[in-house]
């Protein structure tokens, strides 16, 4: 019998949750590197999504992102995660300077009925590549962060979700009258992720 040459990539709910949570981990590392939240020498180069990517070697940040990914994956599998926001703030004043917003749409039928979807891994990787390239080029349009900064991650979930004790209720850490840049999105056919960065409008721009 002739073998089928056209292979279709089956995407399951668990597989999609793993793709999306892993994406957040790499995206967070890329943002922290490209926005110089941590020193350049504290990152090591790896290859991912067919691109050179940088990962933090800081044990505290590594642990934070690893725990974050595990929790996000759980929420993604239950279809309860609506949005993840990486916030960059001034270390001295706590003022919010940037919000990297990842909105998530979940195919409810997959969650409720356990069905799977089809989409090629290559196609998903190409879509993620486009976002990673935009994050890497963000220094060309975002204001320079010329003061020491810290970051935090906010997760927006359905109201019926039990919040782990390691997470605390937070205000949305919004920016007044922000500038916004919409980035590419990617879609596993189960989870669609839209990316947007908003940032503080420099006072002299308003003159």
N, C-alpha and C positions, 0 to 999 in steps of 0.2 A: 504493500500500500504506500502511496505517496504521502510524505509527511507534509503537514501544513506549514507553509513558510511565513504566512502572516500571523504573527502572534499578537494577541491582545493582552494588555496588562490589566489584570483585575485589581481594583482598589477596594479594600474592605474598610470598614469604619476604624478598626484598630490601626490598619496600615496608614490610613489618611491622618489619623491623630498623631502617629509617630512622625510622619513627614512634616506636619505643621509645627509640632512642638520642637523638632530638631531645627527647623527653619528659624524659629524664634531665637534659639540658642546662638546660631551663627549670626543672625541679624543683630542681636544684642552685642555680641563681640565686635562686629564690624562697626556699629555705631560708636561704641566706647573707644575703639581705636581711632576711627576717622575724625571723631570730635575731640580727640586728645583728652578724654576724661581721665585716662591712666597713661603713664609714660610709654612711649613707643617700645622701649626695650623690655617691657613686661609682657609683650606678645610674641608668640611663635607662629611661623608660617606653616600652614597645612594646605592640602589641595582638597577642595570640596566643590561640588556643582560644576566641575570642570574649570574652576577658578582658583587662583591663590587666595586663601583666606587667612585671617589672623585670629588666633585664639589667645585669650589671657592666660598667663601662667601664675597669676595671683591666686593663691589657694582660697582666700575668702570669696573672691568673685566667682571662681570656678564652682565652688560649693553652692553658692547662691543660684547660679544659672542652672546647675544640675538639678537642684531641688525644684526650681521653677519649672523646668521642662517636665519633670515627673508629674507635678501637679496639673500643669496645663494639659498634658496628655490625658489625664484622668477626666478632666472637665470636657475636653474635646470629644472623648469617647461617649460621654453621656449627653452630648449635644447641648451643654449648659453654658458654654463660653461664648460671650458676645463680642468681647473686645479685650485687647491687651495694649497697654500704653507704657512705653519706656519714657520716663521723665528725667530730664537733666536740669539740675538746680545749682545755684550758686552755693558753694560750701559755706561762705561767710554769712549770707543773708537768708538763704533758703528760698530766694526768689526763683520761680520757674522760668527757665530760659528757652527750653525746647520740649515738645511733646511728640514722640514718634508713636503714631496711632495705627494699630493693626485691627481693623474691623473684621469680624468673622461671621459668615453666613453658613449655616449647617443644613444639609439636606435632611429634613425631618423624617422622610420616609425610610431612609437608611437606618436612622436611630431607632425608629419604632418597629420596623419590620425585619431588620437585619439583612436587607438586600445589599448587593455590592454594585459597584459602577465600573466603567471601563475608561481608562485613559492611559496613554503611554507614559512610562517613566521619563522618557527623553523630553516629551512635551512639557511635563511638569518641571523638569530640571531647567529647560530653556526659560520658562516663565520666572522661576526663582532667580536664575542668573541675571535677568534684566533688573530685578529689584536690587540685588546685591551690587550690581554695577552703579545703579543710581545712588545707593547709600555711599559707595566709595567716592562718587563724584560730588557728594553733598557739600564738600568744603568749597566748591566753586560758587555756591549761591547762598549758603548760610552764613550769618555773621560770625566773626571770629569769637570764640569763647576765651577771652583774655583774662580769666580769673580761675582759681581752683574750683572744680565742680564735683558734684556727687550725683548718683543716679538712683532711681527707685523704679519699681514696676507696679502698675495698677492692673488689676484684672476685673473686668465687668462680667458678672455671671447672672444667671436667672436667680430670682429672689429665693427660690426654694432650695438653693444649694447650701449644704453645710460647709461653713468656712473653717479650714484647719486652724488650729491654735497659733500656728506660726505666722498667720496673716492677720492683719488688723484693719479695721474700718478706716477709710481715709477720705479726705475731701478730694475732689477731682483734679486738684492742682492745675487749674486752668490758667491761661495767659490772656490778659486783657487785650482786646483788639489785635490778635495775632496775624502775622503773615502766614499763608499756608501754601504748601506745594504738594500736589497729589503725585504719588509714585505709581508704578505698575502694580497690578494685582496678579495673584496666581490662584488656580482652581484645581483641586484634585478630583472634581466632580462630586465630592462629598462636603468638603470645606472650601469656601471661597474666602480668600484673604485680600482685603483692600488696604493699601498703605498710604498714609498721609503724614507729613511732618508739618507741625506748626511751630512758629518761633516768635520770639519777642521782637517787636517792631522798634528799631532804633529811633530815638527821639528826633534826631536830625532829619530822618526821612519824612517826618510829618510837617516840616516847615513849608 
